[in-house]
């Protein structure tokens, strides 16, 4: 990860729980930086910039309108984030994940690859990848806590993706699902308040 924005200076991070934050398709880490003040102050937040240039922003891997994806691209992106996590996790009490839109696909993929590593995962206005090869590689025996927030009227995430996401999360996680009418493909203060309660409960 070449660009990472931290919520705390390096001298204040040791021993804190780390929250790794991943933005959506075609945006950048600033979208996540804007959330720092709305999340529990006990956490050190790290907003990562995705590696692939997309229009005026960045993405984790290529997507089309139907949210189809290439397994090799997904694994390459996931491994780059996991390698970065491995390089910093020794200084923290735990590592949790938060992803928005495509960032939720990333967060859930990291969970599928390392199901016992993350005490809490948050997905906002996003989806879980429907990928046969990824499904074959997962082995989640203890359902991890997962927060899924969205607006049912979100037009960006198609119905098939929502259906698969709901099915997968109910089958593999200890799910907290919340909907926020009128929010659209975005995030809201009410949602972030619920995320903070979730993180405090499962991590702190």
Secondary structure, DSSP 8 states (H G I E B T S, - for coil): ---EEESS-GGGTTTSEEEEEE--TTB-THHHHTTGGGS-TTSEEEEE--SEEETTEEESS---TT----HHHHHHHHHHHHHHHHHHGGGSSEEEEEEETHHHHHHHHHHHHSTTS-SEEEEES------HHHHHH----S-EEEEEEE-TT-SSS-HHHHHHHHHHHHHHEEEEEEE-TT--SS--HHHHHHHHHHHHHHT-
